[in-house]
Amino acid sequence: RPGLMPSTPPPIRIEDAAAYQSVTTEQTTGGHVWAAAEVLLDFFRAAPGLVAGRCVLELGAGTGYLGMHLARDLSPSRIVLTEMEQGNALGWLTRNVEANRRAGVPLPRLETAALDWRWVEEEELGAEAEGSASGKADGGREGGGCEAAARGPFVAILSEAWELVVGS
């Protein structure tokens, strides 16, 4: 209605260290908000056009602090926050995202996904083994191009058309 100020969305909250320890099965770097995430957030707030309307991938999202702020405040068309499954780091990220959604933080275009850099080696080893079995140097793939290799989770997520990739 005219004359009413737009409502301010609820603040984004990250659960405390006790919650982190109750979710994760080993110590990871995702247990707290790093200064790099805060600096990147300030940078993107000063240049919102870098995020607005774009497909954004965050690598190693940890707590989800940066990605949730980008999703809430800067309107990306899609944002995927990634984290490794080891140690339940992805569970910790997902828990923070879902807790903020339940608290009313608008995160409609935000997703979480597993992404682990160790998968690169596993997928390369799998392709080499497949190539050896078929006698083809390209891992048995016709043409040997990226599109043919996009069957593993690492290659699949990185094969998407991301307009902005961030990591903090």
N, C-alpha and C positions, 0 to 999 in steps of 0.2 A: 504494500500500500504506500501511496505517496507520503513522504515525510518520515517514514520509518528507516532507521539505520539498518543495513544488512547485519544479520547475526554473525558473530564471530564463531568459527568452528571451535570445538573443544581442543585443548592442547594435546599434543602428542606426548605420550608418556612411555618411558622404557622401564620395564620391571627392574627391581633391585638385584643385587648380587646373590641374595639367598634364593630368589626365584631362578636365576641363571644356574646356580649350582644344583637346584632340584630338577632341572630339565636336561642339562648336558651331562654326558657320561665321561667327558674328559675336558681338560682345559683347552679352550681355543682362543683366538684373538677377538672373537665376537662378543665378549662379555661386557663390554662397555662402549660408550660413544667416544670415538677417537677425535682429536682436535682437527684432523684432516676433514672429517665429515662436516664439522661446523664451518670450517673455512670454505669448503666447496659449496655449502648451502648459502653462505653469504655471497659468494661469487655468482651463483645462479640467480639469487634474488635480485642482484644488481643488473643482470642480463637475462630477464625471464624469457625472452624470445629464443634462447638456446634450448629451452625445454618445452615451452607451450606448443601443443599440437604435434609433438614428435614421439616416436617410438624410442623408449629409453631402456637400456639394460644396465643394471648395477651389478658389478662383480664383487663377490664377498661382502654382502650387505650387512652381515653381523647382526646388530640389534634392529636394523631397519630404519634407523633415525633419519638418514639422508633421504632415502627413497620415499618414506612416508611423507616427509615434508615437501618433497618435490611433487608427489601425487596430490597432496592436499592443496598446496598453494600455487603451483605453476602449471597445472592442467596439461600434462602430457597426454597424447592420445592413447598411450599404453605404457606401462612401466612394469618391468619384471625384475624383482629383487632375487638374486641368486645367493646360494650358500651351499657348502658341502654338507653331505649327510653324516659324515664321520663325527662322532662325539655328540650327535643330535644337534649340531649347529643349525641345520635347517629347521628343526623343531623349535628351537629358541626364536629364530627369526619369525616363523609362522605364528608362534604364541604372541609375540609382541604386536604383530599386524592384527591378529584377531582380537586381542584385548582392546586395541584402539578402535577397531570397527564397532565392537560392543559398546564402547564409551561414546559412540556417535561421531567419531572422526570420519569424514567422507573420504573414502579411498576406493571409488568405484572402478577405476581402470588399473588397479594394482594387483599383481599376481606374485606369488613366490614360486621358485623352482630350484631343483637340485642342479648344481654345477660344480664339478670337482676337477681341478687341473690334472689330477692323476689319470683321469679318463683319457687324456690325449695319448699317453703312452699305451694304455690298454687297447685303445682303438687302433693305434698304429701297429701294435703287435698282432692284433686280430686280423688286420688287413694283410700283414706280411705272411702270416700263417695260411690265410686263404689263398694268397698269391702263390705260395710255394706248392700248395696242394693242387692248384690248377695249372701250374707251370707258367703263370703270367706275372710279369714284374710289377704290374700295377695293382696287385692284390686281387686279381680276378675280376676287376670291374671293367666293364666296357668303357672305353674312352678315358678312364682313370681320373676324371675331373671331380671337382668338389661336389657337384650335384649327385654324382653316383655314390660318393662316400657318406652322404648325409643320413646314415642309418644309426649311428651311435648317438647317445644323448648329448655328448659334448659338441660334436659336429652339428647335430640338429639345431641346438639353440643358437650356436654361433653362425649358422647358415641363414638365419632370419635377417631381414633387412632392418638393422638397428640404425637409427639416425644419431644416437648419442649413446656412448658407452662410458660409464663412470665407475670409479672404484676409490674407496677411501680407506 
